[in-house]
Amino acid sequence: MNKTASTSSDLYPIGQLPELGVVPKSMYAYPIRRDRYGSPSQAFQREVVPVPQPGPGEVLIKVMAAGINYNNVWAASGKPIDIVAKHMRESGLDYHIGGSDASGVIWAVGPGVKKWKPGQEVIVHCNQTCGECPECNGGNPMYCNEQQIWGYETNHGSFAQFALVQAQQLMPKPPQLTWEEAAGPTLVLATAYSMLFGHPPHTVRPGMNVLVWGGAGGLGVMAIQLVRLAGANPIAVISSDSKEDYVLRLGAIGAINRHKFDCWGEMPNPSDEKAFKDWMDRVKPFGKEIWKYTGHGNNVDIVFEHPGESTFPVSGFVCKPGGMVVICAGTSGYKLTTDARMMWMRRKRFQGSHFANAAEANAANKLLINGQISPCLSEVFQFDEIPLAHQLMSENRHKPGNMSILIDAPRPGLKSLDECYRG
């Protein structure tokens, strides 16, 4: 593929790059609209939309590849947030361009951006903040009142030829990774990093035992690697025996197939002695399965939670006294039930965790740059397969690990902008 002439066109085909810095008026994207809410296969449709322009402190990214995350399965359904209605109120746009992971090239910068220049190859963390409040300046930006997730709560995400981000979201692209490898892991890696190291004193330390739900999924594969890197023992919960070898090769000391147990869903009322005893009789075999890896009677120090409704009651039970259940999502539902006695009498900590601040995201990215963490990329899709990739994720039919979409990288395996021009 050759570099195009320096004169601007209104629209460039997917995979054809203009001269660096030439910004067309329009771009191809896969937006979601309210009248298409439902399954990802119907919600995402290819359209031509205007290219956003960077304002103060903002940067326009030429997207080479994008990662797939569950948040835009939610966006496609319009639940739990009608995200297009939110955009209509705030910006007047009647569509949502999702995508919270990206690798790409800085194409244009807005006023006030000093650190970053056009041509630099970057990846993007998805935390957007106001940048002006006390939490953003000395506190934790995750507590900023204007904190939002780019490409989910905000518009102009990575499922388009160009994406608009805050300059503080940018991080150096790991040079040894291809565009698609670099695009896939940032959201899940930074989320897992914050869950495991961002809530002292309950941080992962050598010798600890950590139960990792969804061990073969995007979050799980990052958590397993981080726990092992810290010298602790990850135990993966999986949905199929076919995933056992995968998580063991990543470093899990054991794998438990959740479908072999019948203790999931809402906890019965502890005041109903019979129902509660029946439930506990189903939970205890799962707890004993964990003891095969931790030793008899040894519950786990930390439970890495994200399914939510179906698993949270059991997570509270298998966490040891003084341990922590840390949760970042509710992919099976948002109604969490528990026995409060497990919390107060056993002094257990139930901790919410939402993505990561810029310091945590950059620390996690250094592990990628240093080759200490694998991106665990399992599938690469083409631009027009964005609906398919999300449909597979919504039905849990995707392969273990992370998925990426090629946007303007012309083919898999390319690592730099120069390679794209030569490709």
Salt bridges, closest charged atoms under 4 A:
ASP10 OD1 - LYS25 NZ 3.99
GLU47 OE1 - ARG33 NH2 2.76
GLU47 OE2 - ARG36 NH2 3.04
ASP82 OD2 - ARG34 NH2 2.69
GLU90 OE1 - LYS86 NZ 3.02
ASP94 OD1 - ARG33 NH1 2.91
ASP241 OD2 - LYS260 NZ 3.35
ASP245 OD2 - ARG249 NE 2.90
GLU266 OE2 - LYS335 NZ 3.35
ASP278 OD2 - LYS274 NZ 3.08
ASP281 OD2 - LYS277 NZ 3.00
GLU289 OE1 - LYS292 NZ 3.12
ASP301 OD1 - LYS320 NZ 2.62
ASP339 OD2 - ARG341 NH2 2.58
ASP384 OD1 - ARG46 NH1 2.93
GLU395 OE1 - ARG397 NE 2.53
ASP408 OD2 - LYS62 NZ 2.00
